[in-house]
Amino acid sequence: MPQAIVHEDAAGPARRRPVRAVEIDAARVAAVDDGIAAIYAGRCDLIVARGAFDAAILGAAGERLDAEASALPWARPNLRAPLDDVHLLGTDAPATPTFQAPRGVALDEYLERSRACAADAATVFPPGFDAEAALRTVLARFAGGRAVEVARADDGRRFVAFTIRRLVDGTQLSIHHDLHYELELYRELARRVDTRTLVSFVATLRAPLAGGELVVYGARSDEPGLPRVPGGHAFDLAAIEERYERHTLRTGEGDLFLLAAGRCLHRVGRVVGPRSRITMGGFLALDARHERVLFWS
Ligand SMILES: O=C(O)CCC(=O)C(=O)O
């Protein structure tokens, strides 16, 4: 991938798989114009595009979201786990397990919540800025010429295109992966996409003063014997950190990353200070024939 900064964290003992990260600025996106397929194929795990979006527009939205947070209808599906208490706009039933719904919600409920909450995420931007259209345009730059579309159910109902995520002081996203095609809500989409993996996309609207970094591990979701905490399903962070390579990423307003979130374990560090970490993001996948890219959240 020419003209890109490639970080391959130092190779260690045999089982230490490096995290393959590529970082570019927005003017050089052409260097990774088939980046989504490259992540699918395992040629890279993380693509960071600095300044992929207009930093002033995203930053102003992030500032307003923080200032007016108490007036907005944030969903808090992880309220039961205060450390992971992410605040969401765009749906209160995302396409992942949450502490409120550990197996996700059923497809019909997911689609209904998507319809009911869609406007909440769209209206945080200034008039004239269509965040979904902007996302489609930016994601298309990594799609190798494929069409990029919001995922739909078989009857045409739309999935959530993206969610706005807010992590306040003292909160984080604990170590996890996002390969959840076995959930009921994926029963139709899983027939249409290449389920070997999926990719998450995240754009930054507001960077915290400290913390909130993305940490990606060489640990693969399909590896047998990944360390877990005794008696639980959660991954054992200390053991993972000891055994696997990692790559740490800090982003600023307007930056985008694409992450092999179905393959690599990852987490977001605890946010410190009064400025929240605010992002917009979701998941994307190649369809079964690798002709299109479908995205949802
Ligand atoms: O907010 C982030 O930086 C990452 C969120 C996440 O876990 C993901 O996109 O898979």
The ligand as a MOL file (V3000), in Angstrom:
LIG
                    3D

  0  0  0     0  0            999 V3000
M  V30 BEGIN CTAB
M  V30 COUNTS 10 9 0 0 0
M  V30 BEGIN ATOM
M  V30 1 O -15.6550 3.5580 19.6190 0
M  V30 2 C -14.6920 2.9440 19.2250 0
M  V30 3 O -13.6040 3.4820 19.0270 0
M  V30 4 C -14.7470 1.4650 18.9620 0
M  V30 5 C -16.0870 0.9360 19.1440 0
M  V30 6 C -16.0660 -0.5160 18.8790 0
M  V30 7 O -15.8690 -1.2910 19.7670 0
M  V30 8 C -16.1920 -0.9540 17.4950 0
M  V30 9 O -16.4140 -0.1420 16.6160 0
M  V30 10 O -16.0750 -2.1560 17.2410 0
M  V30 END ATOM
M  V30 BEGIN BOND
M  V30 1 2 1 2
M  V30 2 1 2 3
M  V30 3 1 2 4
M  V30 4 1 4 5
M  V30 5 1 5 6
M  V30 6 2 6 7
M  V30 7 1 6 8
M  V30 8 2 8 9
M  V30 9 1 8 10
M  V30 END BOND
M  V30 END CTAB
M  END
